[in-house]
C-alpha cells in the first residue's frame, strides 16, 4: 500500500508468537489494503492503516487477537 505524505495514519501494536507472524501477515494482506504490517523483533508487530480505515483496522486487530488465542 502506498500513500501520499499528507494522509494521516494510525497504528496498533500486537504481540504474537514468532511462529504466527507469517499467518498474521497473510491475513492482513488478504484484507485488500486495509493495513500494512511492520515487524520489529520476533512477534512484536505494528499494523498501520490510513486514518479513514481506523474502524476496519480495529476490527481486524480484534479478530486477530481472538484468532491467535488472545496473545
Long-range contacts (C-beta under 8 A, 24 or more apart in sequence): 1-33, 1-35, 1-36, 3-50, 7-50, 7-51, 8-50, 8-51, 9-48, 9-49, 9-50, 9-51, 10-48, 10-49, 10-50, 10-51, 10-54, 10-57, 11-46, 11-47, 11-48, 11-49, 12-46, 12-47, 12-57, 12-58, 12-61, 13-44, 13-45, 13-46, 13-47, 14-45, 14-46, 14-47, 14-61, 14-64, 14-65, 14-71, 15-43, 15-44, 15-45, 15-71, 16-43, 16-45, 16-64, 16-68, 16-71, 17-43, 17-68, 17-71, 18-42, 18-43, 20-68, 20-71, 21-45, 23-68, 24-64, 24-68, 27-60, 27-64, 27-67, 28-60, 28-64, 31-56, 31-60, 34-60, 35-60, 43-71
